[in-house]
Amino acid sequence: MKWFLMPKVVVDKDLLVKVAGNARLNLTDGEIKKFLPQLKDVFESFSALDEVDINSLEPSFQPIKLENVFREDVVEKCISNEDALANTPHKKDGYFKGPKVI
């Protein structure tokens, strides 16, 4: 089964003008004559990909296999509120005290 087949595209002046318009380019007649054979070469190069046998390949949606790199969540003893606030002079009612923000 082929995952992607390049449709046959007729590469002509109209296609080049349309692509240039999508790119917001205003091509002159000289530029169109210069770029038309180049665009045809690009499409011919990509059409060679249609001949590659990919039937035995799985699609790759991620370049690198995804794995869970996180450790298991283990419940441990937590630091007490008093110990957390022990080294700060800025505390009030069991919380860190900060500047007033309005």
CNS distance restraints for C-alpha pairs under 8 A (distance, minus, plus):
assign (resid   1 and name CA) (resid  54 and name CA) 7.57 0.50 0.50
assign (resid   1 and name CA) (resid  55 and name CA) 5.34 0.50 0.50
assign (resid   2 and name CA) (resid  54 and name CA) 6.61 0.50 0.50
assign (resid   2 and name CA) (resid  55 and name CA) 6.49 0.50 0.50
assign (resid   3 and name CA) (resid  59 and name CA) 7.83 0.50 0.50
assign (resid   5 and name CA) (resid  50 and name CA) 6.01 0.50 0.50
assign (resid   6 and name CA) (resid  46 and name CA) 7.93 0.50 0.50
assign (resid   6 and name CA) (resid  47 and name CA) 6.57 0.50 0.50
assign (resid   6 and name CA) (resid  50 and name CA) 6.68 0.50 0.50
assign (resid  10 and name CA) (resid  15 and name CA) 7.75 0.50 0.50
assign (resid  11 and name CA) (resid  15 and name CA) 6.02 0.50 0.50
assign (resid  11 and name CA) (resid  16 and name CA) 7.32 0.50 0.50
assign (resid  11 and name CA) (resid  36 and name CA) 7.71 0.50 0.50
assign (resid  11 and name CA) (resid  39 and name CA) 7.35 0.50 0.50
assign (resid  11 and name CA) (resid  40 and name CA) 5.99 0.50 0.50
assign (resid  12 and name CA) (resid  16 and name CA) 6.42 0.50 0.50
assign (resid  12 and name CA) (resid  36 and name CA) 7.00 0.50 0.50
assign (resid  13 and name CA) (resid  17 and name CA) 6.11 0.50 0.50
assign (resid  13 and name CA) (resid  32 and name CA) 7.15 0.50 0.50
assign (resid  13 and name CA) (resid  36 and name CA) 6.86 0.50 0.50
assign (resid  14 and name CA) (resid  18 and name CA) 6.12 0.50 0.50
assign (resid  15 and name CA) (resid  19 and name CA) 6.14 0.50 0.50
assign (resid  16 and name CA) (resid  20 and name CA) 6.04 0.50 0.50
assign (resid  16 and name CA) (resid  32 and name CA) 7.33 0.50 0.50
assign (resid  16 and name CA) (resid  36 and name CA) 6.75 0.50 0.50
assign (resid  16 and name CA) (resid  39 and name CA) 7.74 0.50 0.50
assign (resid  17 and name CA) (resid  21 and name CA) 5.97 0.50 0.50
assign (resid  17 and name CA) (resid  27 and name CA) 7.52 0.50 0.50
assign (resid  17 and name CA) (resid  32 and name CA) 7.82 0.50 0.50
assign (resid  18 and name CA) (resid  22 and name CA) 6.24 0.50 0.50
assign (resid  19 and name CA) (resid  23 and name CA) 6.35 0.50 0.50
assign (resid  20 and name CA) (resid  24 and name CA) 6.07 0.50 0.50
assign (resid  20 and name CA) (resid  25 and name CA) 4.97 0.50 0.50
assign (resid  20 and name CA) (resid  26 and name CA) 6.79 0.50 0.50
assign (resid  20 and name CA) (resid  27 and name CA) 7.13 0.50 0.50
assign (resid  21 and name CA) (resid  25 and name CA) 5.56 0.50 0.50
assign (resid  21 and name CA) (resid  26 and name CA) 6.90 0.50 0.50
assign (resid  27 and name CA) (resid  31 and name CA) 5.75 0.50 0.50
assign (resid  27 and name CA) (resid  32 and name CA) 6.26 0.50 0.50
assign (resid  28 and name CA) (resid  32 and name CA) 6.24 0.50 0.50
assign (resid  29 and name CA) (resid  33 and name CA) 6.24 0.50 0.50
assign (resid  30 and name CA) (resid  34 and name CA) 6.22 0.50 0.50
assign (resid  31 and name CA) (resid  35 and name CA) 5.92 0.50 0.50
assign (resid  32 and name CA) (resid  36 and name CA) 5.78 0.50 0.50
assign (resid  33 and name CA) (resid  37 and name CA) 7.50 0.50 0.50
assign (resid  34 and name CA) (resid  38 and name CA) 7.32 0.50 0.50
assign (resid  35 and name CA) (resid  39 and name CA) 6.11 0.50 0.50
assign (resid  36 and name CA) (resid  40 and name CA) 6.31 0.50 0.50
assign (resid  37 and name CA) (resid  41 and name CA) 6.25 0.50 0.50
assign (resid  38 and name CA) (resid  42 and name CA) 6.36 0.50 0.50
assign (resid  39 and name CA) (resid  43 and name CA) 6.41 0.50 0.50
assign (resid  40 and name CA) (resid  44 and name CA) 6.18 0.50 0.50
assign (resid  41 and name CA) (resid  45 and name CA) 6.09 0.50 0.50
assign (resid  42 and name CA) (resid  46 and name CA) 6.37 0.50 0.50
assign (resid  43 and name CA) (resid  47 and name CA) 6.09 0.50 0.50
assign (resid  44 and name CA) (resid  48 and name CA) 6.80 0.50 0.50
assign (resid  45 and name CA) (resid  49 and name CA) 7.76 0.50 0.50
assign (resid  46 and name CA) (resid  50 and name CA) 7.74 0.50 0.50
assign (resid  47 and name CA) (resid  51 and name CA) 7.69 0.50 0.50
assign (resid  48 and name CA) (resid  52 and name CA) 7.41 0.50 0.50
assign (resid  62 and name CA) (resid  66 and name CA) 7.63 0.50 0.50
assign (resid  79 and name CA) (resid  83 and name CA) 6.44 0.50 0.50
assign (resid  79 and name CA) (resid  84 and name CA) 6.66 0.50 0.50
assign (resid  80 and name CA) (resid  84 and name CA) 6.29 0.50 0.50
assign (resid  81 and name CA) (resid  85 and name CA) 6.31 0.50 0.50
assign (resid  81 and name CA) (resid  94 and name CA) 6.98 0.50 0.50
assign (resid  82 and name CA) (resid  86 and name CA) 5.84 0.50 0.50
assign (resid  82 and name CA) (resid  94 and name CA) 7.59 0.50 0.50
assign (resid  83 and name CA) (resid  87 and name CA) 7.98 0.50 0.50
assign (resid  85 and name CA) (resid  91 and name CA) 6.98 0.50 0.50
assign (resid  85 and name CA) (resid  94 and name CA) 7.61 0.50 0.50
assign (resid  85 and name CA) (resid  95 and name CA) 7.52 0.50 0.50
assign (resid  85 and name CA) (resid  96 and name CA) 7.07 0.50 0.50
assign (resid  88 and name CA) (resid  96 and name CA) 7.86 0.50 0.50
assign (resid  90 and name CA) (resid  96 and name CA) 6.02 0.50 0.50
assign (resid  90 and name CA) (resid  97 and name CA) 5.01 0.50 0.50
assign (resid  90 and name CA) (resid  98 and name CA) 7.21 0.50 0.50
assign (resid  91 and name CA) (resid  95 and name CA) 5.54 0.50 0.50
assign (resid  91 and name CA) (resid  96 and name CA) 4.49 0.50 0.50
assign (resid  91 and name CA) (resid  97 and name CA) 4.65 0.50 0.50
assign (resid  92 and name CA) (resid  96 and name CA) 6.48 0.50 0.50
assign (resid  92 and name CA) (resid  97 and name CA) 5.89 0.50 0.50
